[in-house]
């Protein structure tokens, strides 16, 4: 597939997976069954079931969760890079037990807003990898898990 076709796939993924409202069916439509999915604050995940569980828990804890692109996508071969911003308000249960430190009480009412960069690998029309680097320290500070400097 061309870089432009890969950008279209990633653009749809960003809108339907990371946007609000989210479309859980996009996981089966655009992600490879054995997708590698990694972000700095969470344990690495593999496959549709782990990614779907992550997204469901994230959106249960932060029902208004929303992320959007902040720059044009950059592409080279199978790789597409996107910059983004987003966040949400924690009004749901505690859902993550894989944070590197501490936890936040259920329905804390705290809002997180942060930025990041994600590199996605697209092969044969499916996302096979999503590797993100985000401002995890800022998230942990905003949620009151670690103190601000």
N, CA and C atoms as an extended XYZ file, in Angstrom:
447
Properties=species:S:1:pos:R:3:atomname:S:1:resname:S:1:resid:I:1 pbc="F F F"
N         0.839       -1.181        0.000 N   UNK     1
C         0.000        0.000        0.000 CA  UNK     1
C         0.884        1.245        0.000 C   UNK     1
N         0.335        2.326       -0.491 N   UNK     2
C         1.096        3.574       -0.538 CA  UNK     2
C         1.121        4.251        0.829 C   UNK     2
N         2.042        5.175        0.981 N   UNK     3
C         2.115        5.955        2.216 CA  UNK     3
C         0.804        6.699        2.434 C   UNK     3
N         0.224        7.249        1.371 N   UNK     4
C        -1.033        7.989        1.510 CA  UNK     4
C        -2.168        7.076        1.975 C   UNK     4
N        -2.222        5.844        1.469 N   UNK     5
C        -3.238        4.881        1.923 CA  UNK     5
C        -3.014        4.526        3.397 C   UNK     5
N        -1.758        4.360        3.786 N   UNK     6
C        -1.446        4.068        5.191 CA  UNK     6
C        -1.845        5.240        6.090 C   UNK     6
N        -1.632        6.477        5.616 N   UNK     7
C        -2.048        7.648        6.384 CA  UNK     7
C        -3.565        7.676        6.558 C   UNK     7
N        -4.303        7.280        5.529 N   UNK     8
C        -5.764        7.231        5.638 CA  UNK     8
C        -6.194        6.229        6.705 C   UNK     8
N        -5.536        5.078        6.735 N   UNK     9
C        -5.854        4.055        7.746 CA  UNK     9
C        -5.563        4.591        9.141 C   UNK     9
N        -4.401        5.193        9.322 N   UNK    10
C        -4.025        5.735       10.629 CA  UNK    10
C        -4.945        6.894       11.006 C   UNK    10
N        -5.297        7.748       10.059 N   UNK    11
C        -6.225        8.837       10.341 CA  UNK    11
C        -7.562        8.323       10.836 C   UNK    11
N        -8.052        7.284       10.193 N   UNK    12
C        -9.323        6.685       10.651 CA  UNK    12
C        -9.158        6.077       12.040 C   UNK    12
N        -8.034        5.404       12.281 N   UNK    13
C        -7.755        4.806       13.597 CA  UNK    13
C        -7.742        5.875       14.684 C   UNK    13
N        -7.018        6.971       14.415 N   UNK    14
C        -6.967        8.053       15.401 CA  UNK    14
C        -8.356        8.593       15.696 C   UNK    14
N        -9.174        8.748       14.682 N   UNK    15
C       -10.518        9.295       14.860 CA  UNK    15
C       -11.443        8.322       15.586 C   UNK    15
N       -11.441        7.063       15.156 N   UNK    16
C       -12.424        6.107       15.681 CA  UNK    16
C       -11.964        5.360       16.927 C   UNK    16
N       -10.657        5.146       17.079 N   UNK    17
C       -10.162        4.459       18.272 CA  UNK    17
C        -9.888        5.449       19.402 C   UNK    17
N        -9.211        6.558       19.067 N   UNK    18
C        -8.797        7.510       20.085 CA  UNK    18
C        -9.748        8.682       20.254 C   UNK    18
N       -10.621        8.924       19.302 N   UNK    19
C       -11.547       10.053       19.380 CA  UNK    19
C       -12.745        9.765       20.260 C   UNK    19
N       -13.626       10.748       20.332 N   UNK    20
C       -14.846       10.610       21.114 CA  UNK    20
C       -15.993       11.104       20.249 C   UNK    20
N       -16.961       10.242       19.944 N   UNK    21
C       -17.118        8.876       20.468 CA  UNK    21
C       -16.152        7.900       19.792 C   UNK    21
N       -15.911        6.789       20.482 N   UNK    22
C       -15.023        5.784       19.922 CA  UNK    22
C       -15.852        4.666       19.315 C   UNK    22
N       -15.248        3.973       18.387 N   UNK    23
C       -15.890        2.870       17.691 CA  UNK    23
C       -15.103        1.602       17.979 C   UNK    23
N       -15.533        0.767       18.918 N   UNK    24
C       -14.765       -0.438       19.253 CA  UNK    24
C       -14.599       -1.395       18.074 C   UNK    24
N       -15.496       -1.337       17.091 N   UNK    25
C       -15.403       -2.233       15.936 CA  UNK    25
C       -14.172       -1.940       15.085 C   UNK    25
N       -13.616       -0.723       15.216 N   UNK    26
C       -12.448       -0.362       14.416 CA  UNK    26
C       -11.250       -1.245       14.754 C   UNK    26
N       -11.219       -1.813       15.937 N   UNK    27
C       -10.122       -2.716       16.323 CA  UNK    27
C       -10.095       -3.917       15.387 C   UNK    27
N       -11.255       -4.543       15.183 N   UNK    28
C       -11.326       -5.704       14.295 CA  UNK    28
C       -11.116       -5.322       12.839 C   UNK    28
N       -11.499       -4.098       12.480 N   UNK    29
C       -11.416       -3.662       11.088 CA  UNK    29
C       -10.007       -3.235       10.677 C   UNK    29
N        -9.278       -2.543       11.563 N   UNK    30
C        -8.008       -1.944       11.155 CA  UNK    30
C        -6.769       -2.493       11.851 C   UNK    30
N        -6.923       -3.194       12.949 N   UNK    31
C        -5.752       -3.715       13.678 CA  UNK    31
C        -5.497       -5.162       13.288 C   UNK    31
N        -4.239       -5.487       13.099 N   UNK    32
C        -3.838       -6.871       12.864 CA  UNK    32
C        -4.235       -7.694       14.086 C   UNK    32
N        -4.661       -8.942       13.916 N   UNK    33
C        -5.062       -9.759       15.071 CA  UNK    33
C        -4.009       -9.869       16.163 C   UNK    33
N        -2.729       -9.729       15.802 N   UNK    34
C        -1.644       -9.825       16.784 CA  UNK    34
C        -0.947       -8.475       16.966 C   UNK    34
N        -1.706       -7.384       16.884 N   UNK    35
C        -1.142       -6.043       16.990 CA  UNK    35
C        -0.277       -5.909       18.237 C   UNK    35
N         0.855       -5.246       18.062 N   UNK    36
C         1.736       -4.874       19.187 CA  UNK    36
C         1.356       -3.455       19.575 C   UNK    36
N         0.998       -3.233       20.850 N   UNK    37
C         0.440       -1.968       21.314 CA  UNK    37
C         1.154       -1.585       22.597 C   UNK    37
N         1.938       -0.496       22.557 N   UNK    38
C         2.744       -0.134       23.729 CA  UNK    38
C         2.736        1.366       23.958 C   UNK    38
N         2.499        1.745       25.218 N   UNK    39
C         2.598        3.130       25.677 CA  UNK    39
C         3.354        3.141       26.989 C   UNK    39
N         3.989        4.275       27.296 N   UNK    40
C         4.933        4.346       28.407 CA  UNK    40
C         4.341        4.033       29.775 C   UNK    40
N         3.075        4.319       30.009 N   UNK    41
C         2.502        4.098       31.338 CA  UNK    41
C         1.902        2.701       31.542 C   UNK    41
N         1.907        1.881       30.518 N   UNK    42
C         1.197        0.599       30.610 CA  UNK    42
C         2.066       -0.560       30.133 C   UNK    42
N         1.714       -1.733       30.600 N   UNK    43
C         2.394       -2.936       30.150 CA  UNK    43
C         2.139       -3.117       28.654 C   UNK    43
N         3.112       -3.646       27.920 N   UNK    44
C         2.894       -3.913       26.495 CA  UNK    44
C         1.711       -4.871       26.298 C   UNK    44
N         0.988       -4.647       25.221 N   UNK    45
C        -0.180       -5.476       24.907 CA  UNK    45
C         0.004       -6.098       23.535 C   UNK    45
N        -0.672       -7.239       23.328 N   UNK    46
C        -0.678       -7.921       22.036 CA  UNK    46
C        -2.094       -8.380       21.732 C   UNK    46
N        -2.516       -8.132       20.520 N   UNK    47
C        -3.760       -8.703       20.027 CA  UNK    47
C        -5.005       -7.892       20.316 C   UNK    47
N        -6.032       -8.216       19.551 N   UNK    48
C        -7.310       -7.513       19.654 CA  UNK    48
C        -7.882       -7.508       21.064 C   UNK    48
N        -7.888       -8.658       21.723 N   UNK    49
C        -8.537       -8.749       23.037 CA  UNK    49
C        -7.882       -7.830       24.061 C   UNK    49
N        -6.554       -7.804       24.116 N   UNK    50
C        -5.871       -6.944       25.085 CA  UNK    50
C        -6.084       -5.464       24.760 C   UNK    50
N        -6.047       -5.109       23.476 N   UNK    51
C        -6.250       -3.715       23.084 CA  UNK    51
C        -7.691       -3.292       23.379 C   UNK    51
N        -8.646       -4.139       23.080 N   UNK    52
C       -10.058       -3.828       23.352 CA  UNK    52
C       -10.301       -3.677       24.855 C   UNK    52
N        -9.709       -4.574       25.659 N   UNK    53
C        -9.858       -4.490       27.112 CA  UNK    53
C        -9.257       -3.180       27.640 C   UNK    53
N        -8.069       -2.819       27.152 N   UNK    54
C        -7.431       -1.572       27.542 CA  UNK    54
C        -8.333       -0.381       27.222 C   UNK    54
N        -8.806       -0.315       25.991 N   UNK    55
C        -9.627        0.820       25.562 CA  UNK    55
C       -10.927        0.894       26.357 C   UNK    55
N       -11.533       -0.229       26.604 N   UNK    56
C       -12.794       -0.261       27.358 CA  UNK    56
C       -12.573        0.222       28.790 C   UNK    56
N       -11.517       -0.263       29.435 N   UNK    57
C       -11.227        0.165       30.806 CA  UNK    57
C       -10.869        1.647       30.864 C   UNK    57
N       -10.085        2.120       29.909 N   UNK    58
C        -9.675        3.522       29.850 CA  UNK    58
C       -10.913        4.413       29.721 C   UNK    58
N       -11.828        4.032       28.856 N   UNK    59
C       -13.025        4.839       28.617 CA  UNK    59
C       -14.058        4.684       29.724 C   UNK    59
N       -14.007        3.601       30.462 N   UNK    60
C       -14.876        3.457       31.635 CA  UNK    60
C       -14.423        4.405       32.740 C   UNK    60
N       -13.128        4.519       32.910 N   UNK    61
C       -12.574        5.411       33.934 CA  UNK    61
C       -12.682        6.875       33.522 C   UNK    61
N       -12.544        7.150       32.234 N   UNK    62
C       -12.572        8.518       31.693 CA  UNK    62
C       -13.602        8.575       30.562 C   UNK    62
N       -14.898        8.652       30.894 N   UNK    63
C       -15.941        8.595       29.858 CA  UNK    63
C       -15.849        9.697       28.804 C   UNK    63
N       -15.252       10.818       29.135 N   UNK    64
C       -15.123       11.908       28.167 CA  UNK    64
C       -13.769       11.877       27.445 C   UNK    64
N       -13.046       10.784       27.544 N   UNK    65
C       -11.729       10.646       26.946 CA  UNK    65
C       -11.765       11.013       25.469 C   UNK    65
N       -10.789       11.801       25.050 N   UNK    66
C       -10.721       12.219       23.658 CA  UNK    66
C        -9.287       12.615       23.326 C   UNK    66
N        -8.818       12.159       22.178 N   UNK    67
C        -7.503       12.531       21.672 CA  UNK    67
C        -7.650       12.965       20.227 C   UNK    67
N        -6.782       13.886       19.794 N   UNK    68
C        -6.841       14.396       18.429 CA  UNK    68
C        -5.429       14.724       17.958 C   UNK    68
N        -5.255       14.690       16.657 N   UNK    69
C        -3.969       15.010       16.063 CA  UNK    69
C        -3.670       16.490       16.166 C   UNK    69
N        -2.384       16.823       16.315 N   UNK    70
C        -1.975       18.224       16.420 CA  UNK    70
C        -1.042       18.633       15.282 C   UNK    70
N        -0.771       17.721       14.366 N   UNK    71
C         0.088       18.016       13.215 CA  UNK    71
C        -0.254       17.025       12.115 C   UNK    71
N         0.164       17.330       10.916 N   UNK    72
C        -0.027       16.398        9.809 CA  UNK    72
C         0.716       15.099       10.102 C   UNK    72
N         0.140       13.989        9.644 N   UNK    73
C         0.816       12.704        9.768 CA  UNK    73
C         2.040       12.695        8.864 C   UNK    73
N         3.087       12.033        9.326 N   UNK    74
C         4.320       11.881        8.568 CA  UNK    74
C         4.452       10.405        8.209 C   UNK    74
N         4.781       10.105        6.966 N   UNK    75
C         4.878        8.716        6.554 CA  UNK    75
C         6.141        8.399        5.782 C   UNK    75
N         6.624        7.188        5.987 N   UNK    76
C         7.766        6.663        5.244 CA  UNK    76
C         7.596        5.154        5.202 C   UNK    76
N         7.418        4.599        4.017 N   UNK    77
C         7.230        3.158        3.897 CA  UNK    77
C         6.001        2.705        4.669 C   UNK    77
N         6.195        1.712        5.531 N   UNK    78
C         5.089        1.162        6.341 CA  UNK    78
C         4.813        1.975        7.601 C   UNK    78
N         5.639        2.991        7.885 N   UNK    79
C         5.538        3.710        9.156 CA  UNK    79
C         4.835        5.054        9.000 C   UNK    79
N         3.935        5.326        9.944 N   UNK    80
C         3.225        6.599       10.015 CA  UNK    80
C         3.421        7.143       11.426 C   UNK    80
N         3.773        8.425       11.521 N   UNK    81
C         3.999        9.068       12.814 CA  UNK    81
C         2.972       10.168       13.001 C   UNK    81
N         2.365       10.192       14.179 N   UNK    82
C         1.391       11.227       14.495 CA  UNK    82
C         1.664       11.872       15.842 C   UNK    82
N         1.467       13.183       15.900 N   UNK    83
C         1.524       13.918       17.174 CA  UNK    83
C         0.096       14.160       17.608 C   UNK    83
N        -0.142       14.121       18.920 N   UNK    84
C        -1.504       14.233       19.409 CA  UNK    84
C        -1.549       14.923       20.767 C   UNK    84
N        -2.766       15.244       21.143 N   UNK    85
C        -3.063       15.837       22.443 CA  UNK    85
C        -4.420       15.297       22.872 C   UNK    85
N        -4.653       15.271       24.167 N   UNK    86
C        -5.966       14.835       24.632 CA  UNK    86
C        -5.996       14.602       26.119 C   UNK    86
N        -7.065       13.952       26.538 N   UNK    87
C        -7.234       13.648       27.945 CA  UNK    87
C        -8.682       13.413       28.286 C   UNK    87
N        -8.987       13.563       29.562 N   UNK    88
C       -10.339       13.342       30.051 CA  UNK    88
C       -10.399       13.521       31.556 C   UNK    88
N       -11.610       13.368       32.074 N   UNK    89
C       -11.854       13.522       33.512 CA  UNK    89
C       -12.170       12.165       34.120 C   UNK    89
N       -11.514       11.854       35.220 N   UNK    90
C       -11.665       10.553       35.870 CA  UNK    90
C       -12.921       10.540       36.733 C   UNK    90
N       -13.996       10.026       36.167 N   UNK    91
C       -15.257        9.936       36.902 CA  UNK    91
C       -15.685        8.492       37.134 C   UNK    91
N       -14.896        7.546       36.664 N   UNK    92
C       -15.246        6.134       36.788 CA  UNK    92
C       -14.384        5.414       37.807 C   UNK    92
N       -14.405        4.081       37.762 N   UNK    93
C       -13.646        3.264       38.720 CA  UNK    93
C       -12.152        3.306       38.446 C   UNK    93
N       -11.394        2.741       39.381 N   UNK    94
C        -9.969        2.506       39.144 CA  UNK    94
C        -9.909        1.348       38.163 C   UNK    94
N        -9.192        1.521       37.071 N   UNK    95
C        -9.183        0.453       36.082 CA  UNK    95
C        -7.790       -0.007       35.684 C   UNK    95
N        -6.754        0.738       36.043 N   UNK    96
C        -5.411        0.344       35.640 CA  UNK    96
C        -4.617       -0.114       36.842 C   UNK    96
N        -4.143       -1.355       36.778 N   UNK    97
C        -3.286       -1.879       37.828 CA  UNK    97
C        -1.863       -2.055       37.317 C   UNK    97
N        -1.586       -1.503       36.122 N   UNK    98
C        -0.263       -1.675       35.547 CA  UNK    98
C         0.548       -0.380       35.527 C   UNK    98
N         0.078        0.656       36.244 N   UNK    99
C         0.838        1.900       36.295 CA  UNK    99
C         2.165        1.657       37.019 C   UNK    99
N         3.221        2.382       36.641 N   UNK   100
C         4.521        2.132       37.248 CA  UNK   100
C         4.597        2.523       38.718 C   UNK   100
N         3.664        3.380       39.178 N   UNK   101
C         3.709        3.825       40.571 CA  UNK   101
C         2.317        4.284       40.993 C   UNK   101
N         1.893        3.846       42.147 N   UNK   102
C         0.670        4.354       42.760 CA  UNK   102
C        -0.611        4.099       41.993 C   UNK   102
N        -1.683        4.688       42.514 N   UNK   103
C        -2.979        4.601       41.864 CA  UNK   103
C        -3.805        5.791       42.307 C   UNK   103
N        -4.930        5.973       41.673 N   UNK   104
C        -5.811        7.091       41.966 CA  UNK   104
C        -7.124        6.518       42.472 C   UNK   104
N        -7.763        7.144       43.473 N   UNK   105
C        -9.032        6.610       43.959 CA  UNK   105
C       -10.101        6.637       42.876 C   UNK   105
N       -11.081        5.780       42.985 N   UNK   106
C       -12.186        5.746       42.022 CA  UNK   106
C       -12.866        7.106       41.952 C   UNK   106
N       -13.298        7.466       40.739 N   UNK   107
C       -14.056        8.699       40.503 CA  UNK   107
C       -13.415        9.899       41.198 C   UNK   107
N       -12.126       10.080       40.981 N   UNK   108
C       -11.392       11.157       41.647 CA  UNK   108
C       -11.828       12.539       41.179 C   UNK   108
N       -12.429       12.628       39.995 N   UNK   109
C       -12.818       13.923       39.443 CA  UNK   109
C       -11.651       14.699       38.873 C   UNK   109
N       -10.465       14.106       38.886 N   UNK   110
C        -9.274       14.800       38.371 CA  UNK   110
C        -9.230       14.712       36.847 C   UNK   110
N        -8.740       15.787       36.258 N   UNK   111
C        -8.635       15.862       34.806 CA  UNK   111
C        -7.182       15.728       34.395 C   UNK   111
N        -6.973       14.951       33.353 N   UNK   112
C        -5.638       14.833       32.774 CA  UNK   112
C        -5.694       15.371       31.354 C   UNK   112
N        -4.638       16.036       30.967 N   UNK   113
C        -4.483       16.523       29.595 CA  UNK   113
C        -2.999       16.455       29.284 C   UNK   113
N        -2.667       15.780       28.180 N   UNK   114
C        -1.264       15.562       27.867 CA  UNK   114
C        -1.066       15.369       26.376 C   UNK   114
N         0.202       15.309       25.979 N   UNK   115
C         0.564       15.184       24.580 CA  UNK   115
C         1.437       13.957       24.377 C   UNK   115
N         1.615       13.613       23.116 N   UNK   116
C         2.492       12.498       22.807 CA  UNK   116
C         2.725       12.353       21.319 C   UNK   116
N         3.534       11.368       21.002 N   UNK   117
C         3.846       11.009       19.629 CA  UNK   117
C         3.703        9.502       19.500 C   UNK   117
N         3.094        9.078       18.406 N   UNK   118
C         2.873        7.657       18.188 CA  UNK   118
C         3.413        7.261       16.821 C   UNK   118
N         4.080        6.115       16.785 N   UNK   119
C         4.562        5.536       15.539 CA  UNK   119
C         3.741        4.273       15.291 C   UNK   119
N         3.108        4.236       14.141 N   UNK   120
C         2.304        3.075       13.772 CA  UNK   120
C         2.895        2.422       12.537 C   UNK   120
N         2.879        1.104       12.512 N   UNK   121
C         3.341        0.350       11.355 CA  UNK   121
C         2.123       -0.291       10.703 C   UNK   121
N         1.953       -0.034        9.413 N   UNK   122
C         0.806       -0.542        8.669 CA  UNK   122
C         1.315       -1.478        7.577 C   UNK   122
N         0.783       -2.689        7.565 N   UNK   123
C         1.134       -3.653        6.524 CA  UNK   123
C        -0.135       -4.285        5.975 C   UNK   123
N        -0.240       -4.302        4.677 N   UNK   124
C        -1.395       -4.908        4.007 CA  UNK   124
C        -2.721       -4.364        4.534 C   UNK   124
N        -2.753       -3.073        4.825 N   UNK   125
C        -3.988       -2.422        5.241 CA  UNK   125
C        -4.351       -2.583        6.706 C   UNK   125
N        -3.467       -3.198        7.499 N   UNK   126
C        -3.734       -3.398        8.926 CA  UNK   126
C        -2.612       -2.807        9.767 C   UNK   126
N        -2.973       -2.259       10.913 N   UNK   127
C        -1.991       -1.725       11.852 CA  UNK   127
C        -1.396       -2.895       12.617 C   UNK   127
N        -0.098       -3.105       12.460 N   UNK   128
C         0.570       -4.221       13.138 CA  UNK   128
C         1.284       -3.770       14.410 C   UNK   128
N         1.594       -2.456       14.507 N   UNK   129
C         2.241       -1.919       15.706 CA  UNK   129
C         1.740       -0.513       15.972 C   UNK   129
N         1.541       -0.225       17.249 N   UNK   130
C         1.298        1.143       17.710 CA  UNK   130
C         2.176        1.351       18.929 C   UNK   130
N         3.200        2.193       18.756 N   UNK   131
C         4.156        2.447       19.828 CA  UNK   131
C         4.112        3.935       20.144 C   UNK   131
N         3.733        4.262       21.373 N   UNK   132
C         3.566        5.658       21.723 CA  UNK   132
C         4.457        6.095       22.865 C   UNK   132
N         4.863        7.332       22.775 N   UNK   133
C         5.602        7.973       23.860 CA  UNK   133
C         4.791        9.185       24.272 C   UNK   133
N         4.356        9.185       25.522 N   UNK   134
C         3.510       10.275       26.004 CA  UNK   134
C         4.125       10.915       27.236 C   UNK   134
N         3.533       11.995       27.657 N   UNK   135
C         4.003       12.735       28.828 CA  UNK   135
C         3.425       12.099       30.089 C   UNK   135
N         3.902       10.893       30.384 N   UNK   136
C         3.386       10.119       31.504 CA  UNK   136
C         3.586       10.775       32.858 C   UNK   136
N         4.700       11.482       33.038 N   UNK   137
C         4.943       12.162       34.313 CA  UNK   137
C         3.850       13.209       34.546 C   UNK   137
N         3.508       13.946       33.519 N   UNK   138
C         2.458       14.962       33.630 CA  UNK   138
C         1.128       14.318       34.015 C   UNK   138
N         0.812       13.181       33.425 N   UNK   139
C        -0.430       12.470       33.756 CA  UNK   139
C        -0.426       12.069       35.229 C   UNK   139
N         0.663       11.473       35.683 N   UNK   140
C         0.745       11.030       37.073 CA  UNK   140
C         0.628       12.211       38.040 C   UNK   140
N         1.184       13.366       37.665 N   UNK   141
C         1.057       14.571       38.493 CA  UNK   141
C        -0.386       15.071       38.500 C   UNK   141
N        -1.002       15.142       37.339 N   UNK   142
C        -2.370       15.654       37.250 CA  UNK   142
C        -3.356       14.784       38.018 C   UNK   142
N        -3.106       13.489       38.042 N   UNK   143
C        -4.004       12.583       38.758 CA  UNK   143
C        -3.660       12.468       40.230 C   UNK   143
N        -2.609       13.183       40.671 N   UNK   144
C        -2.245       13.195       42.080 CA  UNK   144
C        -1.517       11.960       42.546 C   UNK   144
N        -0.969       11.183       41.611 N   UNK   145
C        -0.255        9.969       41.967 CA  UNK   145
C         1.163       10.297       42.410 C   UNK   145
N         1.774       11.301       41.776 N   UNK   146
C         3.083       11.786       42.214 CA  UNK   146
C         2.997       13.305       42.394 C   UNK   146
N         3.855       13.821       43.225 N   UNK   147
C         3.855       15.260       43.500 CA  UNK   147
C         4.484       16.029       42.349 C   UNK   147
N         4.020       17.251       42.174 N   UNK   148
C         4.671       18.123       41.193 CA  UNK   148
C         5.943       18.674       41.811 C   UNK   148
N         6.897       18.986       40.957 N   UNK   149
C         8.198       19.467       41.438 CA  UNK   149
C         8.089       20.872       41.971 C   UNK   149
